[in-house]
Amino acid sequence: MNPRIRLAAASVADAEALSAAGERLFVQAYSDFSQADDIAAHVGHYFGRDSVATELQKPGVSYTLAYDADAIAGFLKIRRGPAPDAVPAAEAVEVQQLYVDAERQRRGVGRMLMDHAAATARDEGYAGIWLSVWQDADWAIGFYEAYGFQRVGTAEFWLGRSRFMDYLMWFGWDSEGEGRTETSY
Ligand SMILES: CC(C)(COP(=O)(O)OP(=O)(O)OC[C@H]1O[C@@H](n2cnc3c(N)ncnc32)[C@H](O)[C@@H]1OP(=O)(O)O)[C@@H](O)C(=O)NCCC(=O)NCCS
C-alpha cells in the first residue's frame, strides 16, 4: 500500500481524463511493439473519449483511478461477465485494463489497483479474476505472477495488422480466501 495514492471510482464526468490517461499510458507501454497507425487506431477505438464514456455507462463495467495528489498515477477497468472456457469459472471479473504511469511504477500502485479488483470481485461473490496479457509483456506477467495469477490458457489478439499471442491468467480464491495452488495450463 502506497500512502500517497488515493483510489477513486470513475464516473462519466471522468471520461475525458480517463481517455487522456489511457491514450498516454497505452502509447507509453506499447508504442515500440507495433506500427504507429495501428497504435493510433487502437488508442482511438479503446481510449477515445466517446468510447470511454460509453464503457463507463455499461452495466458490469467499472473504472478506478489512482491519484498521486492531483496527477493520475494509473487506472483499472474491470468487467463482470462470462469468462473464456479456459478460465475455471463461467462468470468472473475480467481485469480488462490496468495501467500505471512509467514514472510511478514499482511503487505499489498496480498492486493497490489489483487489490481493489480482487476485493470487488470477492465482495460480489465471484470466485476469482482473470485477464489476458501479451506473452512478451514480461513486466506485466512478472507483476501478475507475483500477485498470484496462474496461466490457464492462450488467446489471439489483433492490433491492426499485428497478431499478438496472449496468455489467459486466473487468480481465484477458495472459501478460506486463499489463492489456488493448482494450475490447468
Ligand atoms: C504491470 C504494471 C501494472 C505493474 O504496476 P506497478 O505499479 O509497477 O506494480 P507494483 O509496484 O504494484 O508491483 C508489485 C510487484 O509486482 C512485481 N512486478 C512489478 N513490476 C514488475 C516487472 N516489471 N517485472 C517483474 N515483476 C514486477 C514485483 O514483485 C512487485 O513487487 P516489488 O516492486 O516489491 O518487487 C505496470 O508495470 C504497467 O502499468 N505497465 C504498463 C502497462 C501494462 O503493461 N499493463 C498491463 C497489461 S495491459
The ligand as an ORCA input file, in Angstrom:
! r2SCAN-3c Opt
* xyz 0 1
  C       2.182     -4.120    -14.928
  C       2.013     -2.846    -14.096
  C       0.528     -2.509    -13.997
  C       2.578     -3.066    -12.681
  O       2.294     -1.916    -11.893
  P       3.297     -1.385    -10.748
  O       2.598     -0.309    -10.005
  O       4.609     -1.031    -11.336
  O       3.468     -2.693     -9.853
  P       3.748     -2.780     -8.263
  O       4.713     -1.706     -7.867
  O       2.443     -2.815     -7.542
  O       4.481     -4.202     -8.190
  C       4.096     -5.234     -7.299
  C       5.022     -6.433     -7.525
  O       4.798     -6.972     -8.837
  C       6.067     -7.433     -9.373
  N       6.443     -6.607    -10.514
  C       6.033     -5.339    -10.813
  N       6.597     -4.906    -11.960
  C       7.381     -5.907    -12.386
  C       8.234     -6.047    -13.509
  N       8.407     -5.054    -14.405
  N       8.895     -7.213    -13.661
  C       8.756     -8.218    -12.772
  N       7.962     -8.136    -11.653
  C       7.279     -6.991    -11.483
  C       7.079     -7.256     -8.246
  O       7.073     -8.431     -7.454
  C       6.485     -6.094     -7.468
  O       6.924     -6.032     -6.128
  P       8.327     -5.277     -5.789
  O       8.344     -3.979     -6.525
  O       8.275     -5.127     -4.298
  O       9.411     -6.204     -6.287
  C       2.832     -1.676    -14.734
  O       4.137     -2.117    -14.999
  C       2.237     -1.118    -16.014
  O       1.250     -0.389    -15.981
  N       2.864     -1.423    -17.163
  C       2.490     -0.845    -18.436
  C       1.069     -1.195    -18.878
  C       0.834     -2.680    -18.908
  O       1.625     -3.425    -19.450
  N      -0.298     -3.068    -18.289
  C      -0.687     -4.459    -18.183
  C      -1.108     -5.090    -19.442
  S      -2.494     -4.364    -20.210
*
